[in-house]
Amino acid sequence: MDGMREIARSYYSRASEDDKKSIQEFFEKLDVDRDGKVSRPELKRSATVSACLSADNVFQKLDVNGDGVLDFDEAKCLYYMVNKVKIPRCCGCYDLLVGPYFSCSRCAGKSPLQRYDLCCACYRAEGHESEHEHEFEHMVDNHTLMNELIEDRRNNAATPAPAAVETIIIVEGENM
């Protein structure tokens, strides 16, 4: 979660005034009692945030200082999670994958329901090999997978498009 928090801070530092205003409005929608903090009950009642992001374990990870509420800085990470990134779930334990994780490279690019992702703990544990259609050797960490996708894109962009093929039709009996 620390990496995601750092990304959210970085986005915010370079955000336009309109984007900063959107983030402030997001925070104000969550802060129902207008005390400058978002409590667990406020977050759970929110229609802005999905149920999986308002779960207690996610709230606890967002609450960096452990005071039981989210201040504006902590809520920026939540804004990023809601509006910028689609967070996958572990196919083993169903936790949100907010840190490093492993993915099946053969399923990369498919819809979230067709992908196979595991948190590090489930990847290390025995028994998940038989739960997926592809060999476990195709499992790679998310950083390696990202590098592979970038390399594939780079290679595909460098491949010239095939030249147009001229088709000649010869009709029997006609002289050219």
N, C-alpha and C positions, 0 to 999 in steps of 0.2 A: 504494500500500500504506500510505502514511502516514495517509491519511484513514481507512482501515479500522482501522489500529492505534489511532488516536485514538478511534474509535467503541468499540472493544473496551475501552479504558481507561475510557471514560465509563460503559459498561455495568457494568464491574467496580466502579467507585467507588460506584454506587448499588445494587449487587446485595445480595440478602438473604444472611444467613450460610449458608443452605443452598446457594444458588447459588455462593457463594465456595468452599464445601466441594467442590461438584461440579467446579469449575474446578481446584482443587488436586488432586483425585483424578484428573482427566484428565491433568494434568501428571505425576503420580506413575506412571500407567500407561505413559506414554511414556518416562519416565526409568528404564529397566530396571536400570541399574547403581547407581541411587540416589546419584548424585554431584551432584544438584541442577541438572543440565544435560541437554538432549536433543541427542544427536549425530545426524548424518545417518543412520547405520546404524540407530540406535534408532527413528527416525521411519519409515524405510522398512520395518522389520519390524512396525510397529504395525498391528494389525487395526482400531484405532480411527479411523485416518485413511485416506482414499481414496488411491489411487495418484497421482492428479493433484495432490493437495495435498502429497504427500511428494516430489514431483519436485524435482530439484536447483535449478531456477530459482526455485521457490516458497520453498524452504528459504533460498536466498541472500537473497531479499527480506525474509523474516521475521527473519533474522539481522542486526539493525540495526548492532550494533557490529563485525560481521565477524570474530568470534572462532571461527567454525566450529561453534558450538553454540547452542542456544536456551535462554536462561534463562527463569525463570517469567514475567517481563513480556513477553518476545517470544512465549512460548507462549500467552499470553492471546489474542493476535490469531488464532492458529491455532484455539483453542477457538471463538472467534466465527465463524470461517470454516466450521468443521465443524458447529456446532450452531445458529447463528442465521441464516445467509445461504446461499443457493444461488448459487454464483459461476458466471456464464456463461463460455463459451469463445468466442474469436474464430472466426468461420466462415471467415476467411481463413487465419490462421496457426495456429489452434488453441491459442493461449496462453490462460491464465486472464485474465479481464478484471477485474483488481483496481483499476484506475484508471478514468479517464474512457473512455467508449466510445460508439459509435453503434449505434442499433437501428432496425429498420424499425417505424415507428409502426403500420403495418397489422397487424403480427404480434404487437404487444404484448399480453400477457395469455395468449398461447398457451403450450403446454408448451415446455420448453427445446429439444426436438428440432424444433419447428416455428418457432421464432423465428429471426431473422437478426440477429446482432450482429457488429460489427467493432471491433477496436482502432483507435485513432487512426491508426496507421501504415498499416494495411490500408485504412482509409477514404480516406486521402489517395492511396494507390497506384491506378494505373489497372488495369482488368481485372475488378474485382469486381462491376461493374454488371450484367454478363450472368449472374452466378451465382445471381441471386435472382428470384423471380416478380414482385415489385412494382418499380415505378419507383424509381430511386435518390433522387428528390426526397422520398420518404417516410422517408428516413433522418434521424434526429434524435439529438442527444447525449443521454446518459442523464439529465442534469439536466432538460432540456427535456421529455423523455418523462415523467418523474415529475410535473412541473408540469401537463402535459396530462392525465395520468390523474387527478390530484387535482381539476383543474377539471371534467373530465367527471363525476366522482363527485359533486362539489358541485352541478353542474347537474342531474344525475339525481335527487338527493335533494330539490332544490327544486321539481321538476316534480310537481304534484299527481297522485295516482292518478286515472284516469278514473272518473267517477261511475257508479254502477251503472245499467245501462239496463234499464228495465222492459219486458218483452216481453208484448205483448197478443196473444192468439190469438183470432181471430174465426172461429168455426165457422159455415159457411154454414147459413142457415135458422134460426139462433137469434137471438132478440131480446135485447138487453141492457137 
